Amino acid sequence: MEVFTQFASDLDDATKAQLQHGKALMELLKQPLSHPLSMHEQVLTLCMATDGVFDKIPTKQVKQYQKDILDFMDLKHPEIGKEIEQTKALSDELRQKIKDAAAEFAAEQ
């Protein structure tokens, strides 16, 4: 991917956005062996990543943003994590709650 991005000036906006999305996903999927994410944190992260929450965050700041937004979710919306842990399902309603909470977090930044 890095070699491909050397030609970034020749890429259209959609391709650049797709590459940035991939970089963000690569960062988000890295987990330290001594401190893996809980199941609900993984679900929240992947759901928000799918919705593009991390796409506009500079790659070097993605992990910190992830930590901050997960802390925010646990503090302000603990019911979301509890529902994920209890139901082990991701309904459309729950996805919308996650989107709304992520938008709330972004608005506070």
N, C-alpha and C positions, 0 to 999 in steps of 0.2 A: 504494500500500500504506500509506503514512504517513497519508493521510486516513482510510483504513479503520480504522487502529489507534487513531484518536482516540476511537472508540467501544468501546474495549477492555473497559470495564466491562460492556457488553452481550453480549460474546462468550462462548461456552462454552469449556471447557478444550481441547477438540480443535481448535477454530479458533485459539485462542491458540498452541497448540503448533505448528500448521501455519504460522502467521505467523512464529514464532520460527525454525522450520526454514528458511523462505525467507530471512529476514534473515541467518542463518548462511551459507547458500549464496551469497548475494550477496557477502558479505565474502570467502568462500573463493575465489570465481572471479576476484577482482581480483588482477592480477599486474603488477608493475612492468615496463615495457618493457625495462629494462636487466638484469633478473634474473628471467626466466621460470622456472617450475618445470620440472624434468626430467620425462620421461614417467612414470617410476615414482612420482615425487612427486605428479603429477596423479592417477594411478590410485589411490594410497593415499588421497589427500585425498577423492576422490569416493566411494571405497568406504566410508571411515569416515563421511563425511557421509550417505550412504545409510543407514548403520546408526545414525544419530542421535548419533554421538560428540560433535558440536559443538552439539547442540540446547540443552543446559543451560548453555552458556558464554555469559556476557554478550556482546552483539554487539561492544562495543568491545575485547573481549579475544580474539575469535575468531582474528585473524591471528597474534597472539603464541602462542596455544595451538597453532595449526597449525604454526608454526615449531618450537615445542618438541617436539611429537609427531613431526614428521618428523625432527628431529635425533635423538630417542630411537630411532626406527626404524633410522636409518642406523648409530647407535652399537651398539645392543643386538641388532638383528635385521637385519643387512645382507643376509642370505640372501633375505629377502623382496623387497627392491628388486632384487637380482640376478636372482631368478627372474622377476619381472615384465619386466625388460629383456630377458632371454634368450628367454622363451617368448611374450611379448606376448599372454598369455592369463591369465584370472582363473578358476581352477578353484574348486570348492567348498572343497577342502582349503586352498587359498591364502587364500580369503576368511576361513576360520576362523582361520588363522594371524594374519591382520591383526586380526580381532576380539580374539583373545587378547592380542596385543601392545598393542592400544589399551587393553584392560582393565588390563593390567599397568602401563601408563603412568599411567592414571587412579588406580590404587591407590597409586602413588608420590607423587602430588600432595598 
